[in-house]
């Protein structure tokens, strides 16, 4: 159970191979070994009503979610719930299966607790994704579906991919995230413009009553990011997730010149943009913060800055499955220290 004791052996594996092994184990646990899963749940998962929130009609038992990109094909949800996540975002899924970009495309930097990836939405497609969700939804914790266009789909036809995906997943998840901010699909970030955002969220609002979020890149100027978010909200978006990975390669020594960077080196950049967005949009929409989060103090900082929820991803690689309960235990300590009875009381206090 001590992740740190065998982490060094995991790091001897190619990062993508290590992830595939993790997925196979998690899928096996969820599909075939419920008793072992129960043991894991009893060991890792800690619940406390002080951390629970109802957001957009969805019950979250704690604010720590898994960001998209880890469970691309919705195969690990049961295992991820067992280690304590308050919600899980699966995908990014595309209409058709796709292999992603050429390998190697995933690189870990343990000395910086950071990861660089150029995966390119590798996934088995929405048909497989749906079948997995049908087996489990609705589940004990909220499930988000992160959707993106296929690489071969021209930008001029991108809206059609999102229409297909919303139709396919809307009844099998608790919320949907529009991903047009990944740096690993050519031209995808070009869709972060007012015209497309307006068309996209007007369409999504007409197709589903489920909350639909926009996930934005950390590399825009503050003014551009605010304009895109404002357009999304006015067009029907239920909230903003900030941020995706960065293509600012200066944040990571010896970085590759392709793909997106996540992990500890993204922490400051992500928070700076989130904080600026929260100044304008806190109280007007739901805000989720992601990027470089690895401990309870950072989560609390984001919550006080206006985040109702947070997501972790790369930190799971470096800290292991005890990360979630560690964060939640620390949150309880900080809430008690500051005299808050419930987590929701601390959301946005730095903005009031």
GISULNOR-V575498 format. One record per residue. N is the residue number from 1. OMEGA is omega in whole degrees, -180 to 180 (none if undefined). D_FIRST is the distance of its C-alpha to the first C-alpha in Angstrom with 1 decimal. Layout:
BEGIN
[[N OMEGA D_FIRST] [N OMEGA D_FIRST]]
END
This chain:
BEGIN
[[1 -179 0.0] [2 -175 3.8] [3 -176 5.9] [4 -177 9.0] [5 179 8.8] [6 178 9.3] [7 -178 11.2] [8 178 14.3] [9 176 14.3] [10 -177 14.1] [11 175 16.9] [12 178 19.0] [13 170 19.4] [14 -175 22.1] [15 -179 20.7] [16 176 22.2] [17 178 21.0] [18 179 17.3] [19 179 17.9] [20 177 19.6] [21 178 16.8] [22 179 14.4] [23 -179 17.3] [24 179 17.8] [25 -179 14.3] [26 179 14.5] [27 179 18.1] [28 178 17.5] [29 -177 15.0] [30 -174 17.7] [31 -168 20.7] [32 -173 20.0] [33 -176 17.0] [34 -180 17.5] [35 176 16.2] [36 177 12.7] [37 177 13.0] [38 177 14.2] [39 179 11.1] [40 179 9.0] [41 -180 12.0] [42 -178 12.2] [43 -171 8.9] [44 -167 9.4] [45 177 13.1] [46 -180 15.7] [47 178 19.4] [48 -175 22.5] [49 180 26.0] [50 -179 26.9] [51 -175 25.0] [52 178 26.5] [53 169 29.5] [54 -177 32.0] [55 -180 32.9] [56 179 35.6] [57 -179 35.3] [58 179 31.6] [59 176 29.1] [60 -177 26.0] [61 169 23.7] [62 -171 22.3] [63 -173 23.7] [64 180 20.7] [65 174 21.1] [66 179 20.0] [67 179 23.0] [68 177 24.8] [69 -180 24.3] [70 180 20.6] [71 -173 21.4] [72 -172 24.9] [73 178 25.7] [74 -179 24.0] [75 -170 21.7] [76 -171 18.3] [77 -178 19.4] [78 180 17.8] [79 -180 14.3] [80 174 15.0] [81 -176 16.5] [82 179 13.5] [83 168 11.3] [84 -179 14.4] [85 179 17.1] [86 175 20.5] [87 -178 22.2] [88 175 21.8] [89 -177 24.6] [90 -174 24.9] [91 15 27.2] [92 178 29.3] [93 178 31.3] [94 -180 34.8] [95 -180 37.6] [96 174 37.7] [97 173 34.9] [98 -173 34.7] [99 -176 33.2] [100 -176 32.9] [101 179 33.9] [102 176 34.2] [103 -5 31.3] [104 -174 29.8] [105 177 29.1] [106 -173 25.7] [107 177 25.1] [108 179 22.3] [109 -174 23.4] [110 -178 20.4] [111 178 22.9] [112 -177 24.0] [113 -176 20.8] [114 -177 23.0] [115 172 23.6] [116 -179 26.9] [117 175 27.5] [118 -171 30.7] [119 178 29.3] [120 177 32.3] [121 174 31.2] [122 -180 30.1] [123 -175 29.6] [124 177 30.9] [125 -171 33.4] [126 179 34.0] [127 177 35.0] [128 180 31.5] [129 180 30.0] [130 -179 32.2] [131 178 31.3] [132 -179 27.6] [133 178 28.4] [134 -178 30.9] [135 -169 28.2] [136 -172 26.2] [137 -3 28.5] [138 -175 29.0] [139 -176 25.3] [140 179 23.5] [141 179 23.2] [142 178 25.8] [143 174 25.9] [144 178 27.9] [145 -180 29.6] [146 -172 30.3] [147 180 33.4] [148 -179 35.3] [149 174 38.4] [150 -179 38.6] [151 -175 39.4] [152 180 42.7] [153 179 43.8] [154 179 46.5] [155 -178 46.2] [156 -180 49.3] [157 -175 47.7] [158 -178 44.2] [159 -179 45.0] [160 177 45.3] [161 -179 41.7] [162 175 40.5] [163 179 42.9] [164 -175 41.5] [165 179 37.9] [166 178 38.6] [167 -175 40.6] [168 -171 37.8] [169 -170 34.8] [170 -179 36.5] [171 -175 36.0] [172 179 32.4] [173 -179 30.7] [174 175 31.1] [175 -178 32.2] [176 176 33.2] [177 176 32.9] [178 -180 35.6] [179 172 34.4] [180 -175 37.3] [181 175 35.6] [182 178 33.5] [183 -169 35.1] [184 171 34.3] [185 -176 37.0] [186 176 40.5] [187 -175 42.6] [188 -177 39.9] [189 176 40.1] [190 180 43.9] [191 176 43.4] [192 179 42.5] [193 -172 46.1] [194 -176 48.0] [195 -178 49.8] [196 179 46.9] [197 179 44.7] [198 179 47.5] [199 -176 48.0] [200 -176 44.3] [201 171 43.6] [202 177 47.0] [203 -176 46.2] [204 180 42.7] [205 180 44.2] [206 -174 46.7] [207 -176 44.2] [208 174 41.5] [209 177 41.1] [210 177 37.3] [211 178 36.3] [212 -177 36.6] [213 171 35.2] [214 174 36.3] [215 -174 33.7] [216 179 35.5] [217 180 35.2] [218 -170 34.9] [219 175 37.8] [220 170 40.7] [221 180 43.0] [222 -179 42.6] [223 179 45.9] [224 180 45.1] [225 179 41.7] [226 -180 43.4] [227 179 46.1] [228 -180 43.8] [229 178 41.7] [230 178 45.0] [231 180 46.3] [232 -178 43.2] [233 180 43.3] [234 -178 47.0] [235 174 46.6] [236 178 44.0] [237 -180 40.5] [238 -179 38.4] [239 -177 36.4] [240 173 35.3] [241 -177 32.0] [242 14 32.1] [243 172 31.2] [244 179 30.4] [245 -177 29.8] [246 172 32.5] [247 173 35.0] [248 -173 35.9] [249 178 34.9] [250 -177 36.0] [251 -175 32.8] [252 176 30.8] [253 178 32.2] [254 178 32.7] [255 171 32.0] [256 -180 33.4] [257 177 36.5] [258 179 35.2] [259 -178 32.5] [260 -177 30.8] [261 176 28.6] [262 180 25.7] [263 -171 23.2] [264 -177 24.1] [265 178 27.6] [266 -171 28.5] [267 -175 27.8] [268 -179 31.2] [269 180 33.2] [270 -177 31.4] [271 -179 31.9] [272 179 35.5] [273 179 36.4] [274 -178 34.6] [275 179 36.3] [276 178 39.7] [277 -179 39.1] [278 178 38.1] [279 -178 41.4] [280 -167 43.3] [281 176 41.1] [282 -178 39.2] [283 -180 40.7] [284 180 42.2] [285 179 39.2] [286 -178 35.4] [287 176 33.5] [288 -177 30.0] [289 179 28.7] [290 179 26.5] [291 175 26.3] [292 -178 24.3] [293 -177 22.4] [294 179 19.2] [295 -176 19.2] [296 180 20.8] [297 179 24.0] [298 177 24.8] [299 -180 24.2] [300 177 26.5] [301 -179 29.0] [302 179 29.2] [303 179 29.6] [304 178 32.4] [305 175 33.9] [306 180 34.3] [307 173 31.1] [308 -179 30.4] [309 174 27.2] [310 174 25.0] [311 173 22.9] [312 178 20.2] [313 -178 19.6] [314 -179 19.4] [315 179 17.2] [316 180 14.3] [317 -174 14.7] [318 -176 14.6] [319 179 12.3] [320 -172 9.6] [321 178 9.0] [322 -178 8.9] [323 -172 12.4] [324 180 14.2] [325 177 13.6] [326 178 14.3] [327 -177 17.5] [328 176 18.6] [329 179 18.2] [330 177 20.3] [331 179 22.7] [332 177 23.4] [333 -177 24.1] [334 176 26.5] [335 179 28.2] [336 180 28.9] [337 -174 30.2] [338 174 32.6] [339 177 33.8] [340 178 32.6] [341 -177 32.0] [342 -179 30.3] [343 -175 28.8] [344 178 31.8] [345 -178 34.1] [346 -177 32.5] [347 175 33.0] [348 -176 35.7] [349 179 36.8] [350 -179 37.4] [351 -177 40.0] [352 none 41.9]]
END
